[in-house]
C-alpha cells in the first residue's frame, strides 16, 4: 500500500494533543520529526494506543498509525513489532530508505 492510500482511509490513532485517560508510553525525536505514543492499559495489556506526531511527514504518520494498531492487545512489558512486516505493508511506497528511517524513530519511541 502507498502512504497516500493509507491516509485516504484515515488515521485511526492520531491525536492532536495528549489524550485524556491515557498515559505516555514513549517518545522519540530526530531532527524535525517527533512521535509520542499514549496507551490505555488493562490487565497488563495495551487496550488502546494513540500517537501524536509532527504533521510534516505523512510517512511517519502512516507508519505510527499502523504500529499503534499492531501494539493493541500486546503485553505492556513485551511489545513485539516486526519491522519488515511494517515495511512490507508499505512496499509500494517509494523512498524505502525514508520509510526505514521513520520506522526507526517509531521503534526508538517504543523501546522501554
C-alpha positions as CSV (number, residue, x, y, z in Angstrom):
1,X,0.0,0.0,0.0
2,X,1.1,3.6,-0.6
3,X,1.2,6.1,2.2
4,X,-1.2,8.3,0.4
5,X,-3.8,5.5,0.1
6,X,-3.4,4.8,3.8
7,X,-4.0,8.5,4.6
8,X,-7.2,8.5,2.4
9,X,-8.6,5.6,4.5
10,X,-8.0,7.8,7.6
11,X,-5.6,7.6,10.5
12,X,-7.4,5.8,13.3
13,X,-5.0,6.5,16.1
14,X,-3.7,10.1,15.5
15,X,-4.4,12.7,18.2
16,X,-3.7,16.4,18.2
17,X,-2.8,16.6,21.9
18,X,-2.2,14.2,24.8
19,X,-5.4,12.1,25.1
20,X,-7.3,12.2,28.4
21,X,-7.2,8.9,30.3
22,X,-4.1,7.7,28.5
23,X,-0.5,7.5,29.8
24,X,2.7,8.4,27.9
25,X,4.2,5.2,26.7
26,X,7.2,6.5,24.8
27,X,8.6,9.3,22.6
28,X,11.4,9.9,20.2
29,X,12.7,12.8,18.1
30,X,15.1,13.1,15.3
31,X,15.6,16.4,13.5
32,X,12.1,17.9,12.7
33,X,10.4,14.5,13.3
34,X,8.9,13.6,16.6
35,X,6.4,10.9,17.7
36,X,4.8,10.1,21.0
37,X,2.7,7.1,21.9
38,X,0.0,7.0,24.6
39,X,-1.7,3.9,25.8
40,X,-4.6,2.7,28.0
41,X,-3.8,-0.5,29.9
42,X,-6.0,-3.3,31.1
43,X,-4.7,-6.5,32.9
44,X,-1.1,-5.8,31.9
45,X,-2.0,-5.4,28.2
46,X,-2.4,-2.4,25.9
47,X,-6.1,-2.0,25.4
48,X,-5.8,1.1,23.2
49,X,-3.0,3.1,21.7
50,X,-2.8,6.6,20.2
51,X,0.0,8.7,18.8
52,X,0.9,12.3,18.4
53,X,3.5,13.3,15.8
54,X,4.8,16.2,13.7
55,X,2.3,16.5,10.8
56,X,5.1,17.3,8.3
57,X,5.8,13.7,7.4
58,X,3.0,11.7,6.0
59,X,5.2,8.6,6.1
60,X,5.9,8.9,9.8
61,X,2.2,9.4,10.5
62,X,1.1,6.3,8.4
63,X,3.8,4.1,10.0
64,X,2.9,5.3,13.5
65,X,-0.8,4.7,12.9
66,X,-0.1,1.1,11.7
67,X,2.3,0.4,14.7
68,X,-0.3,1.8,17.1
69,X,-2.8,-0.8,15.7
70,X,-0.2,-3.6,16.0
71,X,0.6,-2.9,19.7
72,X,-3.0,-3.1,20.8
73,X,-3.6,-6.3,22.8
74,X,0.1,-6.8,23.4
75,X,1.7,-7.2,26.8
76,X,2.8,-3.9,28.2
77,X,6.2,-5.4,29.0
78,X,7.0,-7.2,25.8
79,X,5.9,-5.4,22.7
80,X,6.8,-7.2,19.5
81,X,6.9,-5.3,16.2
82,X,8.4,-6.9,13.1
83,X,10.0,-4.0,11.2
84,X,10.0,-6.0,8.0
85,X,6.3,-6.7,8.4
86,X,5.6,-3.0,8.7
87,X,7.8,-2.1,5.7
88,X,6.2,-4.9,3.6
89,X,2.8,-3.4,4.3
90,X,4.0,-0.2,2.6
91,X,6.1,-1.9,-0.1
92,X,4.5,0.1,-2.9
93,X,5.9,3.3,-1.3
94,X,8.9,4.9,-3.0
95,X,11.8,6.1,-0.9
96,X,12.1,2.9,1.3
97,X,15.2,4.5,2.9
98,X,12.9,7.2,4.4
99,X,10.4,4.6,5.4
100,X,13.1,2.7,7.3
101,X,14.3,5.9,8.9
102,X,10.8,6.9,10.1
103,X,10.2,3.4,11.4
104,X,13.4,3.6,13.3
105,X,12.2,6.8,15.1
106,X,8.9,4.9,16.0
107,X,10.7,1.9,17.3
108,X,13.0,4.1,19.4
109,X,9.9,5.6,20.9
110,X,8.6,2.2,21.9
111,X,11.8,1.0,23.5
112,X,11.2,0.5,27.2
